[in-house]
Amino acid sequence: MAFAMLCAQLTLCSGATVPRAASLSTRSPTTAATRLQRQGVVARGANTTGGPASGSGDVLALGGGTAWAYDGTDILRSTDSGASWQVVFPTWPQKPTALQVTGAFFLTSKDAWALTDHQWPAPPGVTTVWQTTDGGATWLKGLSMPDVERSDYGSPLQQFIFVDTKHGYALSDDLSLYATSYGGMNWHEVQNAHLPWDSGEVPRSYGLGCSAQDLFSLSVVSAKVLLITGAGCPTSTPEAWRSIDGGHSWASVALPAPRGGWAAAEAWAYPGPSHAFQAEVPAPEPQRGATVLSTRFFSNGAGVMALTTRPGDLVVYTSRDSGATWRLTSSLSTGSLSRPAGFAASSPSDWELSAPSGLYSTTDSGEHWGLQRSGLSLPPMTDISFASGRFGAGLSGAMGDGGFRTTDGGKSWQRLSFPGNGGIGAQEPFSTVDFVTASQGWVAGADGVATTTDGGRDWSAQLKTASPVVELSFADVDHGWALTSDQLFSTSDGGQRWSVLPAIDLGAFAWVQFVSTTFGVAMVCGTAGNRVLATYDAGITWGRLAVPNADEMACEPSDVSPGAAASLCFGTPDVGWALRANTATGGAVMERTGDGGLRWSAVAFLEPTPDDLACQGTAQAWVGFFWMENMGLSGDLAGTADGGRTWSIGKFGRSPFNTPRMRATDGSPIRALGTAKGSSRGIWEPVDAILITGPGDVVEVWDNEGPGCQGDGLVTTQDGGADWTDAPATRTSAVGCPQTGLPFLQTSGLPSVSFAGPENGFALGPALAAKSEAANGPGPPTMALIATTNGGQSWRLLSRFT
C-alpha cells in the first residue's frame, strides 16, 4: 500500500505533551456558529471509501497562522494562515532522485517528521524517518527502518504517529508494530499478541476485496496506551482493540450500536461507470457497513471517535477512560449524498465536520450542532484542522486536489495553492451547457454555475461549488437543478438563488432529469442494485419508481445532453421510456409507461443493445446502436413517432450484411430511414448522443467519422429521418480525410451540446489551442462555447472560459 495516505488513518493523541490541549476545555463557551476562537489540532481519519486513498496528505493548522501540509509529494509550511506555502522538505533539488517523500506527521509548530523511501534508480525498499525540531529549517536523518524492506516500489509502512518528540509507533504493510523512543531516529519491533490479524485471516465482518493492511487504524493515548480500530473497508460491526503495555498485549473493546443497530448501515452506491452491459468487467464491491473516520485522544484520558454508517450521517463516540469504554454521544445528518470525511475533534467537546452545505461545528460534545454556511459547498475533506483566530484548513482526498482554507470560522473559503506539484489540479472551468431559449442558458463545471441572458456573449456567476457540477437540468427559464458528486442544488428564479436539496435515504445520484417544474427522475447505481427514483415536489422528496429490471439498465448520464440518461427518458411526467438488457435472448428490450411509471409494457426488441435513448412528448423516441464490424465500430439509429407502435431504422451501417435487428412487440413491420448525406458518405461510427430539438422531428446526432477519418460530427434530420444532413467539414486531416469536428473545438472528446430549437444550438468543449498557446506549451484547460442558428451548418465562437 502506498504510504502517501498514512496520515489520513492516524490520530494525534497528545495528552500533556501538547500544551494547548489543557486550555481548550476551560475557556468561556460561545455559540457553535461563531466560536472557532481557539487553537486546534488535526484529526486524521481513515478514508471512507475503502482503504487509504493515495496522496490525500495531511494538514495541521496552529495558532499564529502557522500551518503544515503534506500534499503527497512535498512537506509544506505556512506562516500566514495558509495564504502562501513554502516547501520545507525535501531540501534537495527538485529533480529525479532515489529518495521519494511518502509520508509526514506534524505535532507542533516546530516538530514534524517525514518519511522517505528509496526509489529508482536505487534498489527499492529502504525506509527512513527524518525529524525536524525547528519548523523545517533543518532535518535529522534517522536509521533505516529494520526488517521492513520489500521487493516492490512504495513505502512498506501503512502509518506512523508520535505521542511527543521522542515516542512514536508505526504499522508496516504486514501489520507488524514498531516503536521508537528516540524521535524516530531508530526503531524496534514490538512483539504482540491477541490482535485480529494473528490468525492471518481478515475478519468475516469486512467486505470482500479488503486486504488485512487496509482494515486497521492506529491511535495513541500515551507512550504505553494504544488503540487500533477497524478502518478502511466498511464493516458490519466496527471493532477496536486496546493495549496498555506499549502494544505487547491487546484486548477487544466494544462499541455500542447506533439507533437501528449496525444492520442499518446498508450498502450504498456512488456515481461511477456502469457495468450493466459489460459483463466482462468486474463490478466494484458495494460500500457495506460502517467506517471509522478518526479517533482522537486528549489529556486525562478523554477520547473522541467518529464513524459514518451511510451517506450524510455521522455518529460520534466519546471515552473518559483512555479508550477502555465508549458511549454514543451524538448523531448528525448533514444532507450530503456521500459519506462524511474530514471530521476534526479540536478538544473533547469541540468538533468540526465539512459538508457540502457548510461547516458543521459543536462546542458541547455534539448535543447541539451549528451550521456555518458559506458561498462555497465544501467537499468531503480527508484532513481538516482548525486553529485560533478562526483559521482552518482542509485537504481533499485525491493527490493534487489540494484543499481549502478559511480565516473567518467557515464563513468564506479560499482554495489552497501549493507550489510545485501540489495544490489544485487544472480542471475545466465549465464542462456542461444547457440553453432553454436562444438567449438564456447556463454553463457549469468546476467553477460552479454561470448564466447568460444575451445568447452567450456575457456571463455572470451564480453558484460556487467545491465539487464540480457534473450535470445541469432546466425545465424552463426559472426552474433548474445542478448535480455534483455529493449534492443536488435547485433554483426557482433562474439561478438568482440556489438552495441545497435535502439528502435522500436511497443513495447518491448518478444522474437526474427534470421533465417539468415539479417532476423529475434520477438513478442510484451500484452492485447492490440500481434504483430509479422519482420526485413530484421539485426534488424535495424522492421515492422509488418501479422500473422493471432496473439492474439491467445502463446507469450513466447521456454523454453530451444535459439532464438525460442513456437508458431512461421521460417525455412528460406520465410518458417514459426505458432500455434494459434482455438477459434471456440478448440485445435489449424497449419499454414504455403512460402512467408515470406505475405500469410498463414492452414495445420493441432490439439487437445489439442500444447505447443511447432520447424522447419527447408522448409519442416520439429514438435509440442509437453501435456494434463491432471489420475490426471497427459501426452505428445506427431507430425511431418511433407514434408511441412505439411503429418503428423506423436507418441504413448507416458499413455494409448491408451486419445491421441492427429490431421488431415491434405487436409484429408491425420496421420501416427504413434515409441514408445520411454529406461528408460522412454513409459511413458512421457509434452514435454518441441524440437530441430531439422538437417539437417536430428534428434529431441531432453526434458521430465519429471513419474509417481513417476521425472526428466528431453533427447530423440532422427535419423530416423524421427520411433525409439527413451532415455538418460541413471544418478541416482536413493529414491524409486528406474531411474532419467534421466543430470549428473552434478540439476533435478529441465530445462536447456538451444543447439545442433550444431546431435551428439554435450551442456546444461547449475543449478549445483549439491558439498559435501563441501552442508555441508556449500547454496551459490551463480552456473551454470554448460556440453557437449555430441554422441547425449546425455553420457556427460562431461565443465565449472562451479558462
Rosetta blueprint (number, residue, H / E / L):
1 M L
2 A L
3 F H
4 A H
5 M H
6 L H
7 C H
8 A H
9 Q H
10 L L
11 T E
12 L L
13 C L
14 S L
15 G H
16 A H
17 T H
18 V L
19 P L
20 R H
21 A H
22 A H
23 S H
24 L H
25 S L
26 T L
27 R L
28 S L
29 P L
30 T L
31 T L
32 A L
33 A L
34 T L
35 R L
36 L L
37 Q L
38 R L
39 Q L
40 G L
41 V L
42 V L
43 A E
44 R E
45 G E
46 A L
47 N L
48 T L
49 T L
50 G L
51 G L
52 P L
53 A L
54 S L
55 G L
56 S L
57 G L
58 D E
59 V E
60 L E
61 A E
62 L L
63 G H
64 G H
65 G H
66 T L
67 A E
68 W E
69 A E
70 Y E
71 D L
72 G L
73 T L
74 D L
75 I E
76 L E
77 R E
78 S E
79 T L
80 D L
81 S L
82 G L
83 A L
84 S L
85 W L
86 Q E
87 V E
88 V E
89 F E
90 P L
91 T L
92 W L
93 P L
94 Q L
95 K L
96 P L
97 T L
98 A L
99 L E
100 Q E
101 V E
102 T E
103 G E
104 A E
105 F E
106 F E
107 L L
108 T L
109 S L
110 K L
111 D L
112 A E
113 W E
114 A E
115 L E
116 T E
117 D E
118 H E
119 Q L
120 W L
121 P L
122 A L
123 P L
124 P L
125 G L
126 V L
127 T E
128 T E
129 V E
130 W E
131 Q E
132 T E
133 T L
134 D L
135 G L
136 G L
137 A L
138 T L
139 W L
140 L E
141 K E
142 G E
143 L E
144 S E
145 M L
146 P L
147 D L
148 V L
149 E L
150 R L
151 S L
152 D L
153 Y L
154 G L
155 S L
156 P L
157 L E
158 Q E
159 Q E
160 F E
161 I E
162 F E
163 V L
164 D L
165 T L
166 K L
167 H L
168 G E
169 Y E
170 A E
171 L E
172 S E
173 D L
174 D L
175 L L
176 S L
177 L E
178 Y E
179 A E
180 T E
181 S L
182 Y L
183 G L
184 G L
185 M L
186 N L
187 W L
188 H E
189 E E
190 V E
191 Q L
192 N L
193 A E
194 H L
195 L L
196 P L
197 W L
198 D L
199 S L
200 G L
201 E L
202 V L
203 P L
204 R L
205 S L
206 Y E
207 G L
208 L L
209 G L
210 C L
211 S L
212 A H
213 Q H
214 D H
215 L L
216 F E
217 S E
218 L E
219 S E
220 V E
221 V L
222 S L
223 A L
224 K L
225 V L
226 L E
227 L E
228 I E
229 T E
230 G E
231 A L
232 G L
233 C L
234 P L
235 T E
236 S L
237 T L
238 P L
239 E L
240 A E
241 W E
242 R E
243 S E
244 I L
245 D L
246 G L
247 G L
248 H L
249 S E
250 W L
251 A E
252 S E
253 V E
254 A L
255 L L
256 P L
257 A L
258 P L
259 R L
260 G L
261 G L
262 W H
263 A H
264 A H
265 A L
266 E L
267 A L
268 W E
269 A L
270 Y L
271 P L
272 G L
273 P L
274 S L
275 H L
276 A L
277 F L
278 Q L
279 A L
280 E L
281 V L
282 P L
283 A L
284 P L
285 E L
286 P L
287 Q E
288 R L
289 G L
290 A E
291 T E
292 V E
293 L E
294 S E
295 T E
296 R E
297 F E
298 F L
299 S H
300 N H
301 G H
302 A L
303 G E
304 V E
305 M E
306 A E
307 L E
308 T E
309 T L
310 R L
311 P L
312 G L
313 D E
314 L E
315 V E
316 V E
317 Y E
318 T E
319 S E
320 R L
321 D L
322 S L
323 G L
324 A L
325 T L
326 W L
327 R E
328 L E
329 T E
330 S E
331 S E
332 L E
333 S E
334 T L
335 G L
336 S L
337 L L
338 S L
339 R L
340 P L
341 A L
342 G L
343 F E
344 A E
345 A E
346 S L
347 S L
348 P L
349 S L
350 D L
351 W E
352 E E
353 L E
354 S E
355 A E
356 P L
357 S L
358 G E
359 L E
360 Y E
361 S E
362 T E
363 T L
364 D L
365 S L
366 G L
367 E L
368 H L
369 W L
370 G E
371 L E
372 Q E
373 R L
374 S L
375 G L
376 L E
377 S E
378 L L
379 P L
380 P L
381 M E
382 T E
383 D E
384 I E
385 S E
386 F E
387 A L
388 S H
389 G H
390 R H
391 F L
392 G E
393 A E
394 G E
395 L E
396 S E
397 G L
398 A L
399 M L
400 G L
401 D L
402 G L
403 G E
404 F E
405 R E
406 T E
407 T L
408 D L
409 G L
410 G L
411 K L
412 S L
413 W L
414 Q E
415 R E
416 L L
417 S L
418 F L
419 P L
420 G L
421 N L
422 G L
423 G L
424 I L
425 G L
426 A L
427 Q L
428 E L
429 P L
430 F L
431 S L
432 T E
433 V E
434 D E
435 F E
436 V L
437 T L
438 A L
439 S L
440 Q L
441 G E
442 W E
443 V E
444 A E
445 G E
446 A L
447 D L
448 G E
449 V E
450 A E
451 T E
452 T E
453 T L
454 D L
455 G L
456 G L
457 R L
458 D L
459 W L
460 S E
461 A E
462 Q E
463 L E
464 K E
465 T E
466 A L
467 S L
468 P L
469 V L
470 V L
471 E E
472 L E
473 S E
474 F E
475 A L
476 D L
477 V L
478 D L
479 H L
480 G E
481 W E
482 A E
483 L E
484 T L
485 S L
486 D L
487 Q L
488 L E
489 F E
490 S E
491 T E
492 S L
493 D L
494 G L
495 G L
496 Q L
497 R L
498 W L
499 S E
500 V E
501 L L
502 P L
503 A L
504 I L
505 D L
506 L L
507 G L
508 A L
509 F E
510 A E
511 W E
512 V E
513 Q E
514 F E
515 V L
516 S L
517 T L
518 T L
519 F L
520 G E
521 V E
522 A E
523 M E
524 V E
525 C L
526 G L
527 T L
528 A L
529 G L
530 N L
531 R E
532 V E
533 L E
534 A E
535 T E
536 Y L
537 D L
538 A L
539 G L
540 I L
541 T L
542 W L
543 G E
544 R E
545 L L
546 A L
547 V L
548 P L
549 N L
550 A H
551 D H
552 E H
553 M L
554 A L
555 C L
556 E L
557 P E
558 S L
559 D L
560 V L
561 S L
562 P L
563 G L
564 A L
565 A E
566 A L
567 S L
568 L E
569 C E
570 F E
571 G L
572 T L
573 P L
574 D L
575 V L
576 G E
577 W E
578 A E
579 L E
580 R E
581 A E
582 N L
583 T L
584 A L
585 T L
586 G L
587 G L
588 A E
589 V E
590 M E
591 E E
592 R E
593 T E
594 G L
595 D L
596 G L
597 G L
598 L L
599 R L
600 W L
601 S E
602 A E
603 V E
604 A E
605 F E
606 L E
607 E E
608 P L
609 T L
610 P L
611 D L
612 D E
613 L E
614 A E
615 C E
616 Q E
617 G L
618 T L
619 A L
620 Q E
621 A E
622 W E
623 V E
624 G E
625 F E
626 F E
627 W E
628 M E
629 E E
630 N L
631 M L
632 G E
633 L E
634 S E
635 G E
636 D E
637 L E
638 A E
639 G E
640 T E
641 A L
642 D L
643 G L
644 G L
645 R L
646 T L
647 W E
648 S E
649 I E
650 G L
651 K L
652 F L
653 G L
654 R L
655 S L
656 P L
657 F L
658 N L
659 T L
660 P L
661 R E
662 M E
663 R E
664 A E
665 T L
666 D L
667 G L
668 S L
669 P L
670 I E
671 R E
672 A E
673 L L
674 G L
675 T L
676 A E
677 K E
678 G L
679 S L
680 S L
681 R L
682 G L
683 I L
684 W L
685 E L
686 P L
687 V L
688 D L
689 A E
690 I E
691 L E
692 I E
693 T L
694 G L
695 P L
696 G L
697 D L
698 V L
699 V E
700 E E
701 V E
702 W E
703 D E
704 N E
705 E L
706 G L
707 P L
708 G L
709 C L
710 Q L
711 G L
712 D E
713 G E
714 L E
715 V E
716 T E
717 T E
718 Q L
719 D L
720 G L
721 G L
722 A L
723 D L
724 W E
725 T E
726 D E
727 A L
728 P L
729 A L
730 T L
731 R E
732 T E
733 S L
734 A L
735 V L
736 G L
737 C L
738 P E
739 Q E
740 T L
741 G L
742 L L
743 P L
744 F L
745 L E
746 Q L
747 T L
748 S L
749 G L
750 L L
751 P L
752 S E
753 V E
754 S E
755 F E
756 A L
757 G L
758 P L
759 E L
760 N L
761 G E
762 F E
763 A E
764 L E
765 G E
766 P E
767 A E
768 L L
769 A L
770 A L
771 K H
772 S H
773 E H
774 A H
775 A H
776 N H
777 G L
778 P L
779 G L
780 P L
781 P L
782 T L
783 M E
784 A E
785 L E
786 I E
787 A E
788 T E
789 T L
790 N L
791 G L
792 G L
793 Q L
794 S L
795 W L
796 R E
797 L E
798 L E
799 S E
800 R E
801 F E
802 T L
